[in-house]
Amino acid sequence: MSGLQLQSGLGLLALTALCWALGGFARPPWRLLLAGLGGQIVLGAALLHLPFVRAGFSAIGRGVDALATATRAGTTLVFGFLGGGPLPFALMQPGADFVLFFQALPLILVMGALSAVLYHWRVLPLVVGGLSRVLRAGFGLSGAAGLSVAANVFLGMVEAPLLIRPWLAGLSRSELFVVMVAGLATISGNMLVVYASMIASVVPDAAGQLLAASLISAPAAVLVAGLMVPGMAASREAAEPMPPRLYDSTLDAVLKGIGDGLSLMLGIMAALIVFVALVALGNMVLEPLTGMSLEGIAAWVFRPLALAMGVPWAESGIVAASLGTKIVVNEFVAYLEMATSGGLGLSERSRLILTYALCGFTNFASLGIMLAGMGGMCPERRADIIALGPRSLLGAALACCMTGAVVGVLTAP
């Protein structure tokens, strides 16, 4: 094991200890620790190093390429050269023909429809049910909490809790926290496809890597949440809840999926415009007064987390700044910066660690969306949901960094 891998291992233990301290040094839950740390390492080793799993990653990548090509056919028809069609003029600057809204974001529409169809055909519920049973066996989660955490590997931070809406009110405070942390520590399938298409040029097998990140972050989220808010096994259901029927037919699933995707796409567009503008405005105020930008401040604040993941000192400032962009703005902008800068000038190992650490809806805008959505689903627990909100954002950030540290342990320089 190299020095940097040892640094990642010690950082993983340090992040675990920090979560335990934030939970008030409660009696160590040994089952949770063993299942959480062991599950991340075993899952990470399998996903990163088993040949047949790596082959599966390549297949996922080809699937993402196929989706991107199919989507480009639609955007070219509707938007012409803005959507990726042939240019009617000579390109003077490489990359200037890429228009984010017309070329990348429409993938959300296609994935929204496809996800809805897979749900209606019971493919997603079958996969999620299997993951849920693994989480229940390993961590002692209730069926409802386990189902929500498992669903977060593929669904968003509002859609996954929606599957267990009838059981939300009966969850213990700790299990409610687990649901919230898992929602912010993972990404949805439609955004996975978008991010993979964005960073494919700088991260090999990008789609498979992001799927692996979301899978590893599931046990990480349960571990972090159980340490920060102890008492996870307080509620139990006799049986695993059945996912509700959401669509009347395949055509209904397609149409509703398109509508959900459109709402998400417009929401992302609006959030990008507003939050990038707010950051720019903040920099206009800060830089004349302090000589530092928000990104520069983040590079110092988050540097210990970058070091804990096993990033060398020379690259830790860049990784920390990207983590700050993810939390202050969102992970979309962080991945976009990675793609447009050729990988931020990072080594291959540090770039891979950062790819995994960025893979989560860990930002203030997503927190607001989750609080509004879950509060509307379960008004009787609104006070608990709001009170746990800031801690869930912190917990999700630490869970994503744990995932980055696991990759650091398993990846040689």
N, C-alpha and C positions, 0 to 999 in steps of 0.2 A: 504493500500500500504506500502510495506517495505521500509527501508532506501535505499537499493540497487536499487529498482524499481524507487524510487524518483530520485536517482542519474542518472539513465538511462534517465528519463524524462527531467531533467535539461540538461543532456548532449545532448539530441536530439535538444533542443532549442539552446544550445551553438553552435552546428554544423551548424544549420540553420543560426544563427547570423554570424558565420564565413564566410559562403558562401555569405551572403549579404554584408559583409565588403569587401570580395574579388571582388565583383561586383561594388565597389565604392559607396556603400550606396545609390543606386538609389531609386527612390520613391517605397515604399513597394508595390509589386504586390499582393494585398490581395486575389484575386482569386487563384493565384498560390500557396500562402502559405496555404490557407484553403484546396485546393484540394490535395496538396502535403502531408502535415502533416496528414490531416484527412484521405486521401486515404491509407497512409501507416498503420495508426493505425487500421482502419476498416478492411483492407485486412489482416493485421497481426492477429487481433483478430479472424477473421473468419477462417483463415488457421490453427491457433494454437489451437483453443478452441471449434469449432463446431464439434460435434461427427461425423456427416456424412462426413465432410471434413477429419477428422482424419482417418475414415475408408477408404476414398479414398487414403490417404497417404499409408496405409497398402497395398492396392491393387497395387499402384505404386511400392512399395517395392518388392512385389511378382513378378511383371513384370520384374523388374531389375534382381532379382534372376534368373528368367527364361532365360533372355537374357545372363546372365553370364554363366549359365549351358550350354546353347546351344553353346555359343562361345567356351567354354572349350572343347566341343566335337570336334569342328573344329581344335583348337590348339593342342589337343592331337593327332589327326590324322596326322597333319603336323609336329609337333615338338616333339611328344612323351612326355617323362617325363618333359622336359623343359616347355611344354605347359600345365602342370597340370595333366598329366597321372601318372599311378603308378610308383613309384621309383624302379629302379633295384638294389638299395642298401639300407642299413639301414640309416635312418636320424639321424645324431648325434646332430644337433642343431636345435631346433624348429624354423620354419620360413625360414630356409636356402633353402628350396625347391621352394620358391617363386621367379620367375624371371620376373621382371617388363615388359620387352619388349615382352616376349612370352606369358604372362598370362593376364596382365591388358590392355595393349595398343591395342591388337586385337579387343577389344570391339568397338573401334572407327570404324573399318571396317564394323562391323555388323550394328552399329547405322547409319553410313553414308549411307548404302544401304537402311535401313528402313526409314530414314528421307526423302530420295529422293522419295521413293514409296509413303509415306504419302503426300508429296507435290504434286506429280503427280495425286494422287487420290483426291486432293483438300481438304483433311482433315486439313492439316496445314494452308492453306490460309483461311479456314473458321474460325478456332480458332483465328488466328492472326487478321482477319478482325473484329471480335467481340471485341477483346482487343483494337484495334485501335480506334473503335468508342467510347469506354469508355474514352480513353485518349483525344480524340478530344472534347468530351462533357465536361470533367472535366477541362482540361487545355487550351482549345482553340488552340490546335496544328493544323497545317495544315494536310491534309490527308496524304501527303507523309511522313512527320516527324512522325506522329502518327503510321503509318504502320511500319516504320523502328523500332521505339521503341518497339512496340508490338512484332515484329518478333524477336527482340533480346532476348526475353524470351526463344526462342527455337533455334535460329540460332546464328552464330558467328558474330564478329564485322566487318567482310567483307561481309559475305553472306547476312546479313540483309540490308545494304545500297544498295547491288546489286539489290534488289527488287524494289528500287525507283531510279535506275540509271538515267532514263530520266528526273527526277524532281530535282536531286541534285543541278544542276546549278542555279535553281530558288529559292532555300531556302534562307531565311535571314541568316545573320551570326549567330544569336542566335539559330535558328533552326538547322543549321548545327552543332553547338556545342552540341545541345541536342542529335543528332544522334550519335556523337562521344562519349559523356559521357555514353550514354546508352549501346553502344557497349562494353565499357571497364568495366562497372559496373555489367554485367550479364555474364552468361556462356551459352554455346550451349548445346543442348540436348544430343549430343553424349558424351561430356565431363561430363555432369551431371551423366550419367550412369556409367562412369569410376570412378568418384569420389565417388559416392554412394557405389559402390562395394568395394572401398578401405576403407571407414570409417564406413561401416555397423557394425563392431564389437564394435565401441566406440560411435556411434550416433544412437539412436533408430529411425526407419523410415527414414533412411538417404536420400533415393531418394525423398520422399515427402518433407523433410526439405529443400533440395537443390532447388527443384522446387518452394517451397514457398519463398525462399530467392530471386530467380530470379524474381518472380512476384512482391514482395515488392520493389525490387530495381528499377523496371521500373518507378513508380511514384517518387521514391527518386531521380533517375537520372534526371527526368524532372524538379523537384524542384531545385536541385543543379545547373543544367545548366541554368535555367531561372534566378536564383539569381546572378550567377557569370558573365553571359553575358546577360544583360537585352534586351528586345525588341523581345520576342519570337513570338508575334502574328503579325509580320510584313508581312508575306506572307500567302496567303490562296489559296487553289485550290477549284474550284467549286464542285468537286466530289472526292471521295476517289479513288486513282489509283488502277487499277487491277494488281495483281501479274502476272508477265510475264510467258508464257509457256516455261518451261525449258527442258522438255523431250518429246520424240515422242511416247513412249510406256512404259509400266511397266518394261519390260526387259531393255530398254534403261535407265530408272531411276536407276535400280539396278546396272548396269554396271558403269554408271557415278558416282553413289553414292560410289561404291567401290573405283573408282579412286580418288575421292575427299578425301575419308577416308584414303587411303594409303598415299596421299600427306600430310595430316594432321598428321598422325601417325609418318611418317619419320621426319617431321618438329619438332614435339614434342621431339622425341628422340634426334635429333641434338641439340635443344635448351637446353634440360636437361643436356647433356654432357658438352656443352660449358659454360653455365651459372653456373653450379655447380663447374666446373673447375675454372672459373674466381673468384667466391667467395672464393674458397679454396686458390687461388693464392693471392687474396687480404688479406686474413687472415694471410698468411705467411709473408706478408710485414707489416701488421698493428700490429700483436701481439708482435713481438720483440720490436717495437718502442713505442707502447702505452699500451701494456698489455691488450688490448681489441680486440675482434673480430668484424666483421661487424654485426653479430647477437647481440652482446652485445651493440654496438652503437645504433642499431635499437631499442633495448629494452628500451633505454632512450628516443630516439627521438619520438617514437610512443606511449609512455606510456600515455600521455594526452588523446590520442584517445581511448585507452583501458579503461581509467577511465571514459571518456564521455559515453562509451557504458554501463556503470554500472558494470564493473568488479571490485571486491574488490582489494585494494592496494596489498595484498599479492600475488595475481595472475596476476596483471597487467603487470609485467615484462615479464612473459611467453607469454601472449597474444600479447604484443607489439612486442616481438621478432618474433612471428609467422607472424604478419602483415608485419614486415620488410622482412622476407623471401619471402612472397608473392609478394611484390613490387620489391625487388632487383632480385630475381630469378624468381619464379612464384608460383601460388597457388597450382600447382600439387605437388611440393616439400613440401609445407606447410601442405597439407592434408596427404601426405605420412608420414611426421614426426608425425602428430597427430595419425595416424593409428598404426605405428610401435612402438610408445611409450606408447600405452595404453591410449591415450587421454591427453598426456602431463602432467598428474598429476593434471588436473583441475577439479573443481567441475562440476556437471552436468550442472548447469545454465551457468557457464562461458564457458564450452565446446560448449554449444548450441549457445551462442552469437558469439563465434569465428567461428563456422561452417558457420553462416550466413554472417559474416564480410569477410570471405575468399572467398565467392562465387562470383567471378568476375574476368574477364581477366585483372586485374589491375596490370600490370607489364610492364617493359620497352620493353621486346621482343614483347608483344602483341601490344603495342603502335606503334612500328616500322612496324609491319605487317599491322595494320590498316591504317597508314599514306601512306604506299606504295600502298595498295589496293584501298583506296578511291581516292588518287591522280591519279592513273591510270584510274579509272572510270570517273573522272571529272577533266581533266587537267586544265580547265579554272578557277577552284576554288582551285588549288593546293596550291597557296600562303596562302589562308585563312586556309586551312586544316593543313598545316605545322605550321602556326602561332598559331593555337588553340591547337596543339598537347600536349605540356606540361601541359597546363591548363586543358585539358580533362582528363589527367591521375590523376591530383590532384582532380578534381571534382569527378571522378569515385571512387577514394579512400574514399572521404568523403561520397559519396552516399552509399557505402558498409558499412561504419561505422554507418550511419544513420539506415540502415537496422538492424545492430547489436543492436543499441540502442532501436529500436522498439521492438525487441524480449526481450530485458532486461526489458522494461516497462511492458510487458505482461506476464513475467515469474517470479514467486515468487521464492525466494531462497529455 
